[in-house]
Amino acid sequence: MNKHNIGRSLASKSPLALLFNVFLFVLLAVFDGTFILSNMLYAIVFGLGCAALLLGYWHEKGGYLFILALLMPLLLVIMSELTSFVALAWVINGYFCGFALALLIYKLSYLKKHSS
């Protein structure tokens, strides 16, 4: 398989995923306007990190990256201050927003540079 095509299908869907995440953020803000800023920062950073680790694994940089990527959601839940189920919804949505953001960055930088 051509290494330049790895992640292309997921990265092509990332703008739509970001829009969906923004929509969910608006819904969460309407129903429960309180969110914890540190949770959101953790969620976005861990989502970015997980996507970066998985992209590294898919580009054959080492199997340990896959294990580290699997640990990211667990570490996020451990480090977050989850006061309610709605707080968990904020964290999950932030995680996927960070993941989609990383894929969008990958699409705009790496895939655009190596497009055929």
Steps between C-alpha positions, in 0.01 A plus 500: 500500500618850420593672827377832365142368486490387863224679686369676189142374538483595868668835440256584223213467748666715769340836403155346528597342833614839632169658399313220675710553814427874496128419466523268802689767696215742431243242614695429816533872569124547462410214733785541746703815453761411758813334384838460660773666296773261613285206388460652155872567468583146610241355261624692196866430577438130560293478179780667305754268660299186431460589133871581470595169661265303275634677191852411612394138545333493157821638349686204654695695762450235769236281661540668838328808352181296464509403868562861603211615280271249670599638839410861412123479574567318827752762611258775399222360717741453792632859477166673439280643769174324425228648718205369296408305190474827311861575594591163351313596181706820481821299540405237241399765249820695564705184449343433161531867410874480567522177300320660204717810529815287481367324190417835341853624569633175352283549193601861448871447559615148417236375255485825306879500461503136383185502286530351156 
